[in-house]
Amino acid sequence: MWTFFIRECIGAAVLAVATGAIFALGELLRRTGVLSPEQSRKLLHIGGCVTALLFPVLFHSHWSVLVICGGFFLLILWLGHRGQLHAVNDVKRHSYGGVLHPVALYVCYLLATFYDCFAFYGIAIAVLALSDTAAALVGERYGRFRYRVDGEDYRSIEGSFFFFLVTYALVQHILLLGLGMPALEASVLAFMIGAIVTLFEAVSLGGADNLAIPIGVMAILIKNAHPDVAVMAHQIAYLAVSVLAVCMSMRFLGVMQGSGRVVTALLVYLASGLHSPWWGLVTWLGAAAAHCSHTLRLAEVRTVFALAALPFLTVMGFNLAEKLGGWYDLRISTPVYAVSLIVSFIAVRVYEKR
């Protein structure tokens, strides 16, 4: 017992020293003008991910990781409230990415512990570190073709394209060379991961990509731990059809804005692919009905995300019931899913009227 406790404390001390050194370096480079605020922020982002890769080596319990990540969460929150830690907070856009980062690290580590897949944990953290950084820096330096996500929040086509390229290359090489996965399976799985998380990154607001990217990568890898090329190809085709069908039909009908359509398309894909095509149809009809009500600010992606939150959790809940317990009954699940859409609509409408 004491040996375990001392070992965990030593791991925490090593991690604290390494992370403190990275934060001090980021602050120094920002204050001396060597790095811009965005560049110093990305330096800390990469440094935090590198130290997170040491979690499986330094710790033997997810409770230790919870304490560490919880401590950093509170520290970043406190320093941000005091107007300090400029290397994290001095960016033009309003972002909660700094405080979401340790949350994502712990959730990914917890999933890796539960499913005994620490290799997948490493892939997810590597994608968060490198793909997100590449997209931000390329978009900042070379982004010419920009698209509006919400309000004053913009992304660039160039940044999103590099996010996909880095994610695909990174995942494909780790699966192929690190885990010994056959070339075809590794390539198809890497392409699917790249496509899905690129779409998530493209519509994430306020630093939410720090949460969506690693957890999304972990979820896809766990679901396809023993990949079937035919199944993955079907899922990729389903994703493409969902995005094209939803975006084109909503554009033709004048429903929502571009980013809101992408969020709806992702929910349609998840609802259809994880449970039933009927759920995808119900999702599309619910989004169209919400738009036609003229009571919600559906030009804002935040509103669309708020509408999608409860239905998304419902999809995941029924998917877990099917995967873990073998339960599958559309006569019950479809009405429940439809009710979740209605409840979300009423809740968001009430909130916006306040």
SEMARLO-785426 format. One record per residue (C-alpha): x, y, z negated; residue number from 1; residue in one letter. Coordinates in nm, 2 decimals, decimal comma. Each point is the difference from the previous one (the first is absolute). Layout:
N
- X;Y;Z;NUM;a;
...
This chain:
354
- 0,00;0,00;0,00;1;m;
- 0,27;0,25;-0,10;2;w;
- 0,22;-0,11;0,29;3;t;
- -0,29;0,07;0,24;4;f;
- -0,07;0,34;-0,17;5;f;
- 0,37;0,11;0,01;6;i;
- 0,03;-0,11;0,37;7;r;
- -0,31;0,21;0,09;8;e;
- 0,13;0,30;-0,19;9;c;
- 0,34;-0,02;0,18;10;i;
- -0,19;-0,02;0,34;11;g;
- -0,20;0,31;-0,10;12;a;
- 0,31;0,19;-0,10;13;a;
- 0,18;-0,09;0,33;14;v;
- -0,31;0,11;0,20;15;l;
- -0,04;0,32;-0,20;16;a;
- 0,36;0,10;0,06;17;v;
- -0,01;-0,08;0,37;18;a;
- -0,33;0,19;0,05;19;t;
- 0,11;0,30;-0,21;20;g;
- 0,32;0,02;0,22;21;a;
- -0,21;0,00;0,32;22;i;
- -0,24;0,27;-0,13;23;f;
- 0,30;0,21;-0,11;24;a;
- 0,16;-0,03;0,34;25;l;
- -0,32;0,09;0,18;26;g;
- -0,05;0,31;-0,22;27;e;
- 0,37;0,10;0,06;28;l;
- -0,02;-0,04;0,37;29;l;
- -0,32;0,20;0,02;30;r;
- 0,12;0,29;-0,22;31;r;
- 0,33;0,03;0,20;32;t;
- -0,20;0,01;0,32;33;g;
- 0,17;-0,31;0,15;34;v;
- -0,34;-0,16;0,04;35;l;
- -0,34;0,15;0,07;36;s;
- -0,29;-0,07;-0,25;37;p;
- -0,14;-0,27;0,23;38;e;
- 0,34;-0,16;0,04;39;q;
- 0,08;0,00;-0,37;40;s;
- -0,35;-0,14;-0,06;41;r;
- 0,08;-0,29;0,24;42;k;
- 0,33;-0,06;-0,16;43;l;
- -0,17;-0,05;-0,34;44;l;
- -0,26;-0,21;0,18;45;h;
- 0,26;-0,24;0,15;46;i;
- 0,20;0,00;-0,33;47;g;
- -0,31;-0,09;-0,20;48;g;
- -0,07;-0,29;0,24;49;c;
- 0,36;-0,12;-0,02;50;v;
- -0,01;-0,02;-0,37;51;t;
- -0,34;-0,17;0,02;52;a;
- 0,16;-0,28;0,20;53;l;
- 0,20;-0,08;-0,31;54;l;
- -0,32;-0,07;-0,20;55;f;
- 0,01;-0,38;0,06;56;p;
- 0,37;-0,01;-0,10;57;v;
- -0,02;0,22;-0,31;58;l;
- -0,34;-0,12;-0,14;59;f;
- -0,16;-0,33;-0,07;60;h;
- -0,35;0,13;-0,09;61;s;
- -0,24;0,23;0,18;62;h;
- -0,08;0,16;-0,34;63;w;
- 0,35;0,14;-0,01;64;s;
- -0,06;0,14;0,35;65;v;
- -0,33;0,14;-0,11;66;l;
- 0,17;0,19;-0,29;67;v;
- 0,27;0,13;0,24;68;i;
- -0,24;0,11;0,27;69;c;
- -0,24;0,14;-0,25;70;g;
- 0,28;0,20;-0,16;71;g;
- 0,11;0,15;0,34;72;f;
- -0,36;0,07;0,08;73;f;
- -0,05;0,21;-0,31;74;l;
- 0,34;0,16;0,04;75;l;
- -0,07;0,12;0,35;76;i;
- -0,34;0,11;-0,09;77;l;
- 0,13;0,20;-0,30;78;w;
- 0,29;0,16;0,20;79;l;
- -0,23;0,09;0,28;80;g;
- -0,24;0,16;-0,24;81;h;
- 0,28;0,21;-0,14;82;r;
- 0,11;0,11;0,35;83;g;
- 0,33;-0,20;-0,02;84;q;
- 0,14;-0,28;0,21;85;l;
- 0,00;0,22;0,31;86;h;
- 0,16;-0,26;0,22;87;a;
- -0,33;-0,19;-0,03;88;v;
- -0,25;0,28;-0,01;89;n;
- 0,13;0,28;0,22;90;d;
- -0,17;-0,10;0,32;91;v;
- -0,25;0,20;0,21;92;k;
- -0,28;-0,25;-0,03;93;r;
- -0,19;-0,10;-0,32;94;h;
- 0,12;-0,35;-0,08;95;s;
- -0,05;-0,25;-0,28;96;y;
- 0,26;-0,23;0,16;97;g;
- 0,24;0,03;-0,29;98;g;
- -0,24;-0,13;-0,26;99;v;
- -0,14;-0,26;0,24;100;l;
- 0,34;-0,15;0,07;101;h;
- 0,05;-0,18;-0,33;102;p;
- -0,36;-0,12;0,01;103;v;
- 0,06;-0,16;0,33;104;a;
- 0,33;-0,16;-0,12;105;l;
- -0,17;-0,16;-0,29;106;y;
- -0,30;-0,13;0,20;107;v;
- 0,23;-0,16;0,25;108;c;
- 0,22;-0,15;-0,27;109;y;
- -0,31;-0,14;-0,17;110;l;
- -0,12;-0,16;0,33;111;l;
- 0,34;-0,14;0,06;112;a;
- 0,00;-0,15;-0,35;113;t;
- -0,35;-0,15;0,03;114;f;
- 0,06;-0,15;0,35;115;y;
- 0,37;-0,07;-0,06;116;d;
- 0,11;0,18;0,31;117;c;
- 0,28;0,24;-0,09;118;f;
- 0,13;-0,01;0,36;119;a;
- -0,33;0,17;0,11;120;f;
- 0,05;0,25;-0,28;121;y;
- 0,34;0,09;0,15;122;g;
- -0,15;0,04;0,34;123;i;
- -0,28;0,23;-0,13;124;a;
- 0,24;0,22;-0,19;125;i;
- 0,24;0,02;0,30;126;a;
- -0,28;0,11;0,23;127;v;
- -0,11;0,27;-0,25;128;l;
- 0,36;0,12;-0,03;129;a;
- 0,10;0,01;0,37;130;l;
- -0,31;0,02;0,22;131;s;
- -0,16;0,28;-0,20;132;d;
- 0,32;0,19;-0,01;133;t;
- 0,06;-0,04;0,37;134;a;
- -0,35;0,12;0,08;135;a;
- 0,04;0,31;-0,22;136;a;
- 0,34;0,10;0,13;137;l;
- -0,07;-0,07;0,36;138;v;
- -0,33;0,18;-0,02;139;g;
- 0,16;0,30;-0,17;140;e;
- 0,29;0,03;0,24;141;r;
- -0,14;-0,12;0,34;142;y;
- -0,38;0,00;-0,05;143;g;
- -0,16;0,19;0,29;144;r;
- -0,33;-0,18;0,05;145;f;
- -0,19;0,04;-0,32;146;r;
- -0,34;-0,11;-0,11;147;y;
- -0,20;0,13;-0,30;148;r;
- -0,08;-0,25;-0,27;149;v;
- -0,20;0,23;-0,23;150;d;
- 0,01;0,38;-0,07;151;g;
- 0,35;0,12;0,04;152;e;
- 0,15;-0,35;-0,02;153;d;
- 0,16;-0,10;0,33;154;y;
- 0,19;-0,31;0,14;155;r;
- 0,19;-0,03;0,32;156;s;
- -0,02;-0,27;0,27;157;i;
- 0,38;-0,03;-0,01;158;e;
- 0,01;-0,06;-0,37;159;g;
- -0,28;-0,26;0,01;160;s;
- 0,18;-0,17;0,30;161;f;
- 0,33;-0,02;-0,19;162;f;
- -0,19;-0,13;-0,31;163;f;
- -0,13;-0,29;0,21;164;f;
- 0,34;-0,07;0,16;165;l;
- 0,19;-0,01;-0,32;166;v;
- -0,26;-0,21;-0,18;167;t;
- -0,02;-0,25;0,29;168;y;
- 0,38;-0,03;0,03;169;a;
- 0,05;-0,02;-0,38;170;l;
- -0,26;-0,26;-0,07;171;v;
- 0,08;-0,21;0,31;172;q;
- 0,37;-0,02;-0,09;173;h;
- -0,05;-0,08;-0,36;174;i;
- -0,25;-0,27;0,08;175;l;
- 0,21;-0,14;0,27;176;l;
- 0,35;0,02;-0,15;177;l;
- -0,07;0,02;-0,37;178;g;
- -0,29;-0,25;-0,04;179;l;
- 0,07;-0,22;0,31;180;g;
- -0,35;0,05;0,15;181;m;
- -0,03;-0,11;0,36;182;p;
- 0,06;0,29;0,25;183;a;
- -0,36;0,00;0,14;184;l;
- -0,17;0,00;-0,34;185;e;
- 0,23;0,26;-0,13;186;a;
- -0,05;0,23;0,29;187;s;
- -0,38;-0,03;0,01;188;v;
- -0,03;0,05;-0,38;189;l;
- 0,24;0,30;0,01;190;a;
- -0,21;0,15;0,28;191;f;
- -0,32;-0,04;-0,20;192;m;
- 0,15;0,15;-0,31;193;i;
- 0,14;0,29;0,19;194;g;
- -0,33;0,08;0,17;195;a;
- -0,21;-0,02;-0,31;196;i;
- 0,22;0,20;-0,24;197;v;
- 0,08;0,26;0,27;198;t;
- -0,37;0,07;0,02;199;l;
- -0,02;0,02;-0,38;200;f;
- 0,29;0,24;0,00;201;e;
- -0,15;0,21;0,27;202;a;
- -0,31;0,08;-0,20;203;v;
- 0,14;0,00;-0,36;204;s;
- -0,03;0,33;-0,19;205;l;
- 0,18;0,14;-0,30;206;g;
- 0,28;-0,26;-0,01;207;g;
- -0,25;-0,29;0,00;208;a;
- 0,22;-0,17;0,26;209;d;
- 0,24;-0,08;-0,29;210;n;
- -0,27;-0,22;-0,14;211;l;
- -0,16;-0,13;0,33;212;a;
- 0,31;-0,10;0,18;213;i;
- 0,17;-0,24;-0,24;214;p;
- -0,32;-0,16;-0,13;215;i;
- -0,13;-0,03;0,36;216;g;
- 0,33;-0,18;0,10;217;v;
- -0,02;-0,23;-0,30;218;m;
- -0,37;-0,09;0,06;219;a;
- 0,07;-0,08;0,37;220;i;
- 0,31;-0,21;-0,08;221;l;
- -0,18;-0,19;-0,28;222;i;
- -0,30;-0,07;0,23;223;k;
- 0,23;-0,13;0,27;224;n;
- 0,26;-0,17;-0,21;225;a;
- -0,03;-0,30;0,23;226;h;
- -0,07;0,19;0,33;227;p;
- -0,21;-0,14;0,28;228;d;
- 0,08;0,18;0,33;229;v;
- -0,35;-0,06;0,13;230;a;
- -0,17;0,15;-0,31;231;v;
- 0,23;0,30;-0,01;232;m;
- -0,05;0,07;0,37;233;a;
- -0,37;-0,02;-0,06;234;h;
- 0,04;0,25;-0,29;235;q;
- 0,20;0,24;0,21;236;i;
- -0,26;-0,02;0,28;237;a;
- -0,27;0,06;-0,26;238;y;
- 0,18;0,31;-0,13;239;l;
- 0,05;0,14;0,35;240;a;
- -0,37;-0,06;0,09;241;v;
- -0,12;0,15;-0,33;242;s;
- 0,21;0,32;0,05;243;v;
- -0,09;0,04;0,36;244;l;
- -0,37;-0,08;-0,03;245;a;
- -0,05;0,21;-0,31;246;v;
- 0,20;0,30;0,11;247;c;
- -0,14;0,01;0,36;248;m;
- -0,36;-0,06;-0,11;249;s;
- 0,02;0,27;-0,27;250;m;
- 0,17;0,24;0,24;251;r;
- -0,27;-0,06;0,26;252;f;
- -0,27;0,06;-0,26;253;l;
- 0,18;0,29;-0,17;254;g;
- 0,03;-0,17;-0,33;255;v;
- 0,28;0,11;-0,24;256;m;
- 0,34;0,12;0,09;257;q;
- 0,31;-0,19;0,12;258;g;
- 0,15;-0,10;-0,33;259;s;
- -0,34;-0,08;-0,16;260;g;
- -0,07;-0,23;0,30;261;r;
- 0,33;-0,18;-0,07;262;v;
- -0,09;-0,05;-0,36;263;v;
- -0,34;-0,14;0,10;264;t;
- 0,17;-0,23;0,26;265;a;
- 0,23;-0,14;-0,27;266;l;
- -0,29;-0,07;-0,23;267;l;
- -0,19;-0,16;0,29;268;v;
- 0,30;-0,22;0,07;269;y;
- 0,05;-0,10;-0,36;270;l;
- -0,37;-0,07;-0,05;271;a;
- -0,03;-0,20;0,32;272;s;
- 0,34;-0,18;-0,02;273;g;
- -0,01;-0,09;-0,37;274;l;
- -0,37;-0,09;-0,03;275;h;
- -0,24;0,03;0,29;276;s;
- -0,06;0,19;0,33;277;p;
- -0,34;0,10;-0,15;278;w;
- 0,18;0,20;-0,26;279;w;
- 0,19;0,18;0,27;280;g;
- -0,33;0,09;0,17;281;l;
- -0,15;0,11;-0,33;282;v;
- 0,31;0,22;-0,07;283;t;
- -0,03;0,17;0,34;284;w;
- -0,38;0,06;-0,05;285;l;
- 0,06;0,14;-0,35;286;g;
- 0,27;0,24;0,13;287;a;
- -0,22;0,12;0,28;288;a;
- -0,30;0,05;-0,24;289;a;
- 0,22;0,19;-0,24;290;a;
- 0,11;0,23;0,28;291;h;
- -0,35;0,05;0,13;292;c;
- -0,12;0,10;-0,35;293;s;
- 0,19;0,33;0,04;294;h;
- 0,05;0,01;-0,38;295;t;
- 0,37;-0,11;-0,02;296;l;
- 0,32;0,17;0,11;297;r;
- 0,09;-0,29;0,22;298;l;
- 0,26;0,22;0,18;299;a;
- 0,21;-0,06;-0,31;300;e;
- 0,18;-0,33;-0,03;301;v;
- -0,02;0,03;-0,38;302;r;
- -0,38;-0,04;0,02;303;t;
- 0,03;-0,30;0,24;304;v;
- 0,25;-0,16;-0,24;305;f;
- -0,24;0,06;-0,29;306;a;
- -0,28;-0,16;0,19;307;l;
- 0,22;-0,30;0,09;308;a;
- 0,14;-0,07;-0,35;309;a;
- -0,29;-0,20;-0,15;310;l;
- -0,08;-0,19;0,33;311;p;
- 0,38;-0,09;0,02;312;f;
- 0,00;-0,13;-0,35;313;l;
- -0,31;-0,20;0,08;314;t;
- 0,16;-0,15;0,30;315;v;
- 0,31;-0,10;-0,20;316;m;
- -0,21;-0,14;-0,28;317;g;
- -0,20;-0,23;0,23;318;f;
- 0,32;-0,10;0,19;319;n;
- 0,16;-0,10;-0,33;320;l;
- -0,32;-0,20;-0,09;321;a;
- 0,03;-0,18;0,33;322;e;
- 0,37;-0,07;-0,01;323;k;
- 0,03;-0,09;-0,37;324;l;
- -0,34;-0,15;-0,07;325;g;
- -0,12;-0,11;0,35;326;g;
- -0,32;0,21;-0,05;327;w;
- -0,15;0,13;0,33;328;y;
- -0,37;0,10;0,03;329;d;
- -0,09;0,27;0,25;330;l;
- -0,36;0,01;-0,13;331;r;
- 0,13;0,15;-0,32;332;i;
- 0,33;0,17;0,10;333;s;
- -0,14;0,20;0,29;334;t;
- -0,28;0,18;-0,20;335;p;
- 0,25;0,06;-0,28;336;v;
- 0,24;0,16;0,24;337;y;
- -0,27;0,21;0,15;338;a;
- -0,10;0,12;-0,35;339;v;
- 0,36;0,09;-0,07;340;s;
- -0,01;0,23;0,31;341;l;
- -0,32;0,16;-0,12;342;i;
- 0,13;0,05;-0,35;343;v;
- 0,32;0,16;0,14;344;s;
- -0,20;0,24;0,22;345;f;
- -0,22;0,11;-0,29;346;i;
- 0,30;0,04;-0,24;347;a;
- 0,20;0,21;0,25;348;v;
- -0,31;0,21;0,09;349;r;
- -0,07;0,07;-0,36;350;v;
- 0,36;0,10;-0,07;351;y;
- 0,02;0,23;0,30;352;e;
- -0,32;0,18;-0,11;353;k;
- 0,16;0,09;-0,33;354;r;
